[in-house]
Amino acid sequence: MKNKAMKVVLATLSIWLLIFSISFADAIEGEVIVTLGEDLSSEQREMLLSEMGVTEETVEIIPVSNAEEHHYLGEYIASNVIGTRALSSSMITLLPEGQGITVETNRITQISEGMYANALFTAGVKDADIYVTAPFNVSGTGALTGLIKAYELTTDEVIPEEQKQIANEELAKTAELSEDYGVEQATELMTRIKEAIAQENVETEEDLRELIQRIANELGMTLTETELEGLVSLFHRMRNLNIDWDQVQNQIGKIRDNLSDFLSSDEGQGFIRAILDFFDSLIESIKGWFN
């Protein structure tokens, strides 16, 4: 009986060791890390910490520089849009496994909660409560840099550089298309591209380019050459990422639950559902590429 019990204990320990070695061994549920833009004034810094309900003594604080924002966004967003000051700040709280991602923003004008959530689980972030803010209205494009940085530190998990770049590119592309064509139209374009890729034989970048152009035409969207080439590059690179798509799909389900309040709003009804449906089809199509 003792040997049998020991075997059970050892087997259980082995399973847990395997799970933690694959995911985030050092992550602690409820752990909080705050990122602050490096160019905040002392008054702004104190204001945001108070808004988050924390102090410098109670949480770890990670500075995020404007140089880091330019590093991750410089290829996708004009330099003057990124600006010369890092002001976007955030708080990330680890949640129990299986809780998914929740996002709340304040004074963020260009990036919605759903955009952050989608980019974050593309980057590999999971089971976290996210709060993004700034001392005054800002676009919020630079906040993702700090969130990914905080997640890596909190979980002791290194997110591949290419995956970070894809997540930032996705955030930028979605925001840009939403600004030019409207949130619903831009999201519908993304969704239909994934649906078509899942159903059609897309072998080359030229196939992908023709597919994107055809669907844009069907939606009455006149993509510029820059927008078209950007989408081709994004989807081509995304399908080559070493992502656990089953885990991403699980996170999508959790986001559906966590964003139920937002989904009940008029804005949320059309936008978040379409974004999540897009990622559902994305996962299925990418799984097909590897079969």
C-alpha positions in Angstrom: 0.0 0.0 0.0 2.8 2.4 0.9 4.6 1.6 -2.4 1.4 2.2 -4.3 0.8 5.5 -2.6 4.4 6.5 -3.3 3.9 5.7 -7.0 0.8 7.9 -7.1 2.6 10.8 -5.4 5.6 10.5 -7.8 3.3 10.2 -10.9 1.4 13.3 -9.7 4.6 15.2 -9.1 5.9 14.3 -12.5 2.8 15.5 -14.2 2.9 18.8 -12.4 6.6 19.3 -13.1 5.9 18.7 -16.8 3.0 21.2 -16.8 5.0 23.8 -15.0 8.1 23.3 -17.2 6.0 23.9 -20.3 4.0 26.9 -19.1 5.0 29.3 -16.3 6.6 27.7 -13.4 7.3 30.8 -11.4 3.9 32.4 -11.9 2.0 33.1 -8.7 -1.8 33.6 -8.9 -2.7 37.1 -7.8 0.8 38.5 -8.4 0.7 42.0 -9.7 3.2 44.0 -11.8 2.8 47.6 -12.9 4.4 49.1 -16.0 4.9 52.9 -16.0 5.9 55.0 -19.0 9.4 56.3 -18.4 8.4 59.9 -19.3 5.7 60.3 -16.8 6.2 63.2 -14.4 6.3 62.5 -10.7 2.8 63.8 -10.3 1.5 61.7 -13.2 3.3 58.7 -11.8 1.6 59.1 -8.4 -1.8 59.7 -10.0 -1.7 56.5 -12.0 -0.4 54.4 -9.1 -3.3 55.8 -7.0 -5.7 55.0 -9.8 -4.5 51.4 -9.9 -4.8 51.2 -6.1 -1.2 50.3 -5.5 2.0 52.0 -4.2 5.6 51.7 -5.1 6.2 49.7 -1.9 3.5 47.0 -2.7 4.2 46.1 -6.3 7.0 45.7 -8.7 7.3 48.5 -11.2 8.7 48.1 -14.6 9.7 51.2 -16.6 8.8 51.2 -20.3 10.9 53.5 -22.6 9.9 55.3 -25.7 12.8 53.5 -27.4 11.2 50.2 -26.6 7.9 51.4 -28.1 9.7 52.4 -31.3 11.5 49.1 -31.4 8.3 47.1 -31.5 6.0 49.5 -33.3 8.4 51.4 -35.5 7.9 49.1 -38.5 4.1 49.4 -38.3 3.3 52.8 -37.1 4.7 56.2 -38.2 7.3 57.6 -35.8 5.3 60.8 -35.2 2.3 58.7 -34.1 4.4 56.7 -31.6 5.7 60.0 -30.4 8.7 60.9 -28.3 7.4 60.1 -24.8 6.4 56.8 -23.1 3.2 57.6 -21.2 0.9 54.5 -21.5 1.0 52.5 -18.3 -0.5 49.2 -17.2 -1.2 46.7 -14.4 -1.1 43.0 -15.0 -2.5 40.6 -12.4 -2.1 36.8 -12.9 -5.3 34.9 -12.6 -5.9 31.2 -11.8 -5.3 28.8 -14.8 -8.3 28.7 -17.1 -9.6 32.2 -16.3 -8.5 33.8 -19.6 -7.8 37.4 -20.2 -9.8 40.4 -19.0 -8.9 43.9 -20.2 -10.0 47.3 -19.0 -8.8 50.6 -20.4 -9.0 54.3 -19.2 -8.1 57.3 -21.3 -7.1 55.1 -24.2 -8.6 56.4 -27.4 -7.5 54.2 -30.3 -7.0 50.6 -29.0 -10.1 48.8 -27.6 -10.1 46.1 -24.9 -10.7 43.5 -27.5 -7.7 44.6 -29.6 -5.4 44.3 -26.6 -6.9 40.9 -25.6 -6.4 39.5 -29.1 -2.9 40.8 -29.5 -2.0 39.5 -26.0 -3.0 35.9 -26.6 -1.3 36.0 -30.0 1.8 36.9 -28.0 1.2 33.9 -25.7 -0.2 35.8 -22.7 -2.9 33.9 -20.8 -4.9 34.0 -17.6 -4.4 37.6 -16.7 -6.3 40.7 -15.6 -5.1 43.7 -17.6 -5.6 47.4 -16.8 -4.3 50.0 -19.3 -4.3 53.7 -18.5 -2.5 57.1 -19.1 -2.4 60.5 -17.4 -4.5 61.9 -20.3 -6.0 60.7 -23.5 -3.5 58.8 -25.7 -3.8 56.3 -28.5 -2.5 53.4 -26.3 -0.5 51.7 -29.1 2.6 51.6 -26.9 1.0 49.8 -24.0 1.3 46.3 -25.4 5.1 46.6 -25.1 4.8 47.1 -21.4 2.2 44.4 -21.0 4.3 41.7 -22.7 7.4 42.8 -20.7 5.5 42.6 -17.5 4.1 39.2 -18.3 7.5 37.8 -19.1 8.8 39.1 -15.8 5.9 37.8 -13.8 5.8 34.3 -15.3 9.6 33.9 -16.0 8.5 32.9 -19.5 10.4 34.2 -22.5 8.1 35.1 -25.4 9.9 34.7 -28.7 10.9 37.9 -30.3 9.0 37.1 -33.6 5.9 36.4 -31.6 6.1 39.8 -29.9 6.6 41.5 -33.2 3.6 39.7 -34.7 1.4 40.7 -31.7 2.4 44.4 -32.1 2.0 44.3 -35.9 -1.5 42.8 -35.4 -2.5 45.5 -33.0 -1.2 48.2 -35.3 -2.8 46.7 -38.4 -6.2 46.3 -36.8 -6.1 49.8 -35.4 -5.1 51.3 -38.7 -7.7 49.5 -40.7 -10.4 50.3 -38.2 -9.5 54.0 -38.5 -9.7 53.9 -42.3 -12.7 51.7 -42.8 -14.5 51.4 -39.5 -14.1 48.7 -36.8 -16.8 46.4 -38.2 -15.6 46.6 -41.8 -11.9 46.0 -40.8 -12.9 43.1 -38.6 -15.1 41.5 -41.3 -12.1 41.7 -43.7 -9.9 39.8 -41.3 -12.6 37.2 -40.6 -13.3 36.5 -44.2 -9.7 36.1 -45.0 -9.3 33.4 -42.4 -12.5 31.7 -43.5 -11.2 31.6 -47.1 -7.8 30.4 -46.1 -9.5 27.5 -44.2 -11.5 26.5 -47.3 -9.2 27.2 -50.2 -5.8 26.0 -51.3 -3.4 28.8 -50.4 0.1 27.7 -51.1 2.1 30.8 -51.9 2.2 34.5 -50.9 0.8 35.4 -54.3 -2.2 33.1 -53.6 -2.6 34.9 -50.3 -2.3 38.3 -51.9 -5.0 37.5 -54.5 -7.3 36.1 -51.8 -7.0 39.2 -49.6 -7.6 41.5 -52.6 -10.6 39.6 -53.7 -12.3 39.7 -50.3 -11.5 43.4 -49.9 -13.2 44.1 -53.2 -16.2 42.0 -52.1 -16.5 44.3 -49.1 -16.1 47.4 -51.1 -12.8 48.2 -49.5 -10.1 49.8 -51.7 -6.9 48.7 -49.9 -3.8 50.7 -50.6 -0.7 48.8 -51.8 0.9 49.3 -48.4 -2.2 48.0 -46.6 -2.4 44.9 -48.9 1.3 44.1 -48.6 1.1 44.6 -44.8 -1.8 42.1 -44.5 0.0 39.5 -46.7 3.1 39.8 -44.5 1.1 39.6 -41.3 -0.8 36.4 -42.2 2.2 34.7 -43.8 4.3 35.3 -40.7 1.6 34.4 -38.3 1.0 31.0 -39.7 4.7 30.2 -39.2 4.7 31.0 -35.5 5.3 28.2 -33.0 2.0 28.8 -31.1 0.0 26.4 -29.1 -3.2 27.0 -31.0 -5.3 24.8 -28.8 -4.3 27.0 -25.8 -5.1 30.1 -27.8 -8.6 28.7 -28.7 -9.2 28.0 -25.0 -8.2 31.6 -24.1 -10.7 32.8 -26.8 -13.4 30.9 -25.0 -12.5 32.5 -21.7 -12.4 36.0 -23.3 -16.0 35.4 -24.6 -17.1 34.8 -21.0 -15.0 37.6 -19.4 -16.2 40.2 -21.9 -19.9 39.4 -21.6 -20.7 42.9 -20.2 -18.9 44.6 -23.1 -20.6 42.3 -25.6 -24.0 43.5 -24.4 -23.2 47.0 -25.5 -23.9 48.2 -29.1 -20.2 48.7 -29.9 -19.2 45.4 -28.3 -21.8 43.4 -30.1 -20.4 43.9 -33.6 -16.7 44.3 -32.8 -15.6 41.7 -30.2 -17.8 38.9 -31.6 -16.3 39.4 -35.0 -12.7 39.6 -33.7 -13.2 36.4 -31.7 -14.8 34.6 -34.6 -11.9 35.7 -36.7 -9.4 34.1 -34.3 -11.6 30.9 -34.1 -11.2 30.5 -37.9 -7.6 31.5 -37.7 -6.8 28.7 -35.4 -8.6 26.1 -37.4 -7.0 27.2 -40.6 -3.5 27.3 -39.2 -4.0 23.8 -37.7 -4.9 22.7 -41.3 -1.6 24.1 -42.6 0.4 21.9 -40.4 -1.6 18.7 -41.1 
